[in-house]
Amino acid sequence: MALELTDQSFDQEVKEFDGVVLVDFWAPWCMPCKMQGPIVEDVAKELADNDKVKIAKLNVDDNKDKAGEFQVMSIPTLKIFKNGEAVEDMVGLQSKEVLLEKLNEHSK
């Protein structure tokens, strides 16, 4: 299952993590986010055994500080962080295949 992030837990879970983190910036009222959610959960299940990859979600309505810090203007926005640094941005609905490919690319 994807890790639920907050403004308070973000730095510890993402910025201080030695590895790759996919963060899904979403909101409960957003239709494309509702479509993206199960895809993100599938990716989380598939990569659950990999201790160098985390899959996480951040509700932008409840956590405006981090959404603002990373200039999230449209949702869903998916960002990949490697060793605490943002290395990839994707805006809009993304397929499971694209997410797995990007995570694999950044995990090397």
Buried (B, 14 or more C-beta within 10 A) or exposed (E): EBBEBEBEBBEEBBEEBEBBBBBBBBBEEBEBBEEBBEBBBBBBEBBEEEEEBBBBBBBBEEBEEBBEEBEBEEBBBBBBBBEEEBEBEBBEBBEBEBBBEBBEEBBE
